[in-house]
Amino acid sequence: MTLIHLDRGDAAVTVDPTNGCRLSSLRVHGAELLRQGERYGAFPMVPWCGRTAHGRFRNGGEVHQMPLNSGPHAIHGTARDNPWRTARADETSAVFTYDLADPWPYPGRVTQMVELGEDSLTLTMGVETYGDSFPAQAGWHPWFLRNLGIGKDAEIAFSAAWQEERGEDHLPTGRRIEPRPGPWDDCFGMPDGVEVTLTWPGALELTVTSRGEWVVIYDEQAEAVCVEPQSGPPNGLNTHPRLVTPIDPLEISTTWSWRALA
């Protein structure tokens, strides 16, 4: 297993290309910020984000079936379950690629760039087609530790224009409602761009931003809090399709910036 390590200032990142190109560690000022374990860290969601209803989506007249891996639905894409290739890496940045393959029905390539700054981390993802156009989504699923072991639990702050009403099947119903208090496993709309701040009182403040307009907040587990910037809502292959074409790839980025509070 070849891990990629990036270091800059008081921050260090470890990327595991063989395990879905997930960030397996993010340490800032000596504190680990990500939940540990092969299913956790922070992984790219691509070519779809969240749940796709019953694993089915349509592209024109074609209906495609993805494997079900979350009850009756297909969740978080295919790239997190497969190895990626390291295209290049140096002390503070790296680029990785993944070729879309079965069970995804369309050939294409995903590229992820990881760039570590003095007090920030920027992730950029692109999806391009090798042939036919297809609907796709991209985003990230970080598992931030609820408690860093040096103080109080993380506090979440954000201001959303709306919340996607969640049905009993955990999918958006199509209704937009006023944001409700947590706990959440919910998608929020931020048309001016995603901005969510996690504060570990007395330790660290971290802000997740993205030019993407959608974010899923998940805080129903005791161990972690997830802030997931993405290019569309859950089940978006069906309800909010964004076509990847030969002249119009899908691109999205997110920056996590931090400052010490102690």
Summary of the structure (lengths in Angstrom):
residues: 262
radius of gyration: 17.6
end to end distance: 36.2
largest distance: 57.3
contacts: 881
relative contact order: 0.19
helix: 4%
strand: 55%
